[in-house]
Amino acid sequence: MEFATIESLIAQRSWKPGLGISAWDSAANYAGADLSGWVVGFSQTRDSDCLARANFEASLADLGGEDEAAGVRVVSIGHWACGWVEQIHVRTDATAKLELLRAQLNKVADYPVLDDGVYSEVESEEREETYRNCRSQFAAALCEFFGWDTSVDLDRRFGARNVDAVLVRLFDEDCSYRGTEDGFVRVEDIAMHVAHARYEFEALAAAKYGGRPNRLAARLLAAVPNQRKGA
């Protein structure tokens, strides 16, 4: 929805119970403080995806950060389903801030990303956190792909840096295929990702990026038929 004027923004997005939270919330379910006199901007929850978190961060930064005296604040609301909701509120008499918020909301009405740079950073942080938390599971999937016991110590056999180079490449491929939030290294998808990113795995195996040849990458290449042959 686009807002032609500040007045239309105030009319449509002035705070009321449930606004900007979810379709299941209503005034009857709200038990918090009266927040009248403020316009609701971007929001995020405990379960928000990268896009929602990035837009929230970019909007708040563009508005000059949280400064209640200037008419901008972040309100946290407890929620029965997602734990909590954070909303950016702009006071109805903060005309300059409202104009910025209006421009932001109109921008995402045409293109969902408020700031591509912020979105890229949030996605990168999400991938790094997922990789740290799930590295052992990714390694187990790779062992299963080769038919090895999942307890095999790949770091000891191939070197941690080589293992990371292969797992990160597989994970990045899956994030590109499924999206950052759903990216994972699944045994059933490994062959597809190696085939798709064969040039990158060949570069790892041949040490084109420096260092020593990556024997684990070479093993993967040997296990996945080269679909380019004869093309």
N, C-alpha and C positions, 0 to 999 in steps of 0.2 A: 504494500500500500504506500502510495506517495502522498506527501503533504505539501499542498500548494503554498500555504502560509503558516506562520507561527500559530495563528488562531485555530487553524484546523488541527494542528498538532496538539494543542492544549485540549481541544474539544474531544479528540479521539484517544489521547493517551494520558490524560490526567489520572492520577492514581485512584484506583478503586480496588476493593478486595478481589484477589484472583487475577488481576491484570498482569500479563507477562509471566505468569507462573505455569498454568496448564489448563487444558480444557475441562478438567475435572474439578477445578476449584471455583468456589463461588463465595459471595458475601456470607452465606450461612455457615460456611466452613472456616471462615477467617476469625481468629481470636487475638490478633495483634493490635498494635497501636494504630490510631487514625493518622494516615500520612497524606491527608488532603493538602493541596497547595503545591504539589510536586508532580512533574511529568515523568513517566516511566520510560527509560531508554532501554539499552541492551541489558540482558540478564544472563546468568550462568548458574548451573547447579553442580552439585557434587558429581553428577553423572554426565556432564556436558561433554560433547565431542570437541575436537580440536577447533573446528570452525567457530562454534559458539564462544569458546574461551578466547580465541584470537580476536574476534570482533569485540568482545567485552574489553579486553586489554587495550586494543587500538582506540576504541571509543573513549575510554577513560583518559588515555594519554592525550588524545586530541582535544579533549575538554579541559585540559590543564591539570588533571589529577583531582583527587578528592579534596574539596575546599568548600565547606558548607557556607562560609562567609561569601564566597563568590557564586553560590547557588548550585553547587555540585556535591552530591554525597553518594556513598554506597550503602545500601540498606540490606542487612542480612535477615532472612525470614526462615524460621524452621518449617520443614515440610514433611508431611506424613509419608510420602513415597520416596523422595530423593534426598532426604536428610536436611538439606538447606537450599535456599535460593538466594543469590545475590543480585540486586538490581541497581543500576545507575539511575539516580533521580536528579532531575534538574528543576529548580524552583521556578514557578510560573512567572515570576517577575524578573528572572535573569535572562533578559532578551538576547544578549549576545551568545550566551551558552545554548539557549533554545535554538537559535539559528544554526549553530554548529550541529546540534543533535538532529535538527530537521534535515540538514544536508547529509548527514551520515545515514539516516534511515532511508532517505530517497536513493542514496547510492546503492545500498544493499537490496533495494527493491528491484534494481536492474541487474546487479551482479552481486552474488552472495558474500564475497570477501571484501571486508572493509579496507584492509591493508595487506597486500600480498606478502610484504616483508615480514610482518608480524605473524601471519599465518604460517609461513615457511619455518620460522623459528619455533613456533609452538609444535608444529608437526615433527620437527627435528628433535625437540626435547622429548616428545612422546615416544618416538622411535628409540631414542637412546635409553629411556627408562624401561621400555618393554624389553629391549635387548639385554640390559643388565639383569632384569628379573627372570628372564626366560632362556638365558643362554644355555643352561644345562639341558633344558627340554629340546632346544634346537639341536644340540649336539647328539642327544639320544635319537632324534628323528633321523639324523644323518647316519648314525650307526645302524639303525634299522634298515635304512635304504641300502646299505652295503651288505646287509645280512650279518652284521657283527652284533655281539652282545652289547646291550646299551650301557653296560658298565665300563666299556673300553675307554681308557684315558686318551682321548684324541690329542690333548695338549702335549702329553708325554711322547706320543708317537710321531706327531707332525709339527709340534711347536705351537704355542698359544697364538702367536701372531698370524701364522698361516691358517689356523683354525678360525680365528676371528675374521680374517679376510674372506674366507669362504662363507661362513655363516652370515656375515653382514651382507654379502652380495645376494645370498638366497633370501634373506629377510627383506632387503630393499626391493627385490623383484616381487615378492609377495605383497608388500605394501603398495607397490605400483599397480598390482593386479586387483587387490581386494580393497585397498584403502588403508590408511595408517592405523585406524582403530582396530581393523580386523586382520592386520598383517601378522603372520606367524610362519614358522618353518614346519611344514607338514610333510611327512614322508611321501604321501601320494602326489605331491606337487613338485618335488625336487627335480625330477627328470624334465618336466615342462620348463621350469625356470632355468635349468642349465642349457637346454636347447635354445631358449629365447635369448639368453645372455652369453652365448657361447664365446663371442669375441672377448668379453670381459674375463671369462674363466681361462681362456687361452692366454691372455695377457698375464694373469696371475701365475699360471703354470710355467710360463717362459720368463718370469721375473721382469716383464717389461716396465713395471712400476718401481723397479729397484729391488735390492735384496736378493735372496736366493730363490730359485725356482720353487713354486708351491706344489709339493708332491700330493697334497690332498686335492687340490684343484685338478691336477693331472689324473688322479684316480676317478674323479667325477666325470671328466671328459671321456675317459676310457669306458665308463659304464653307460654313457648316454650316446646313442648313435648320432653321427654327424649328419643332420638332415640337409646340409648344404652340398654334400657330395653328389656330383652328377647333375646339379641344378644348372 
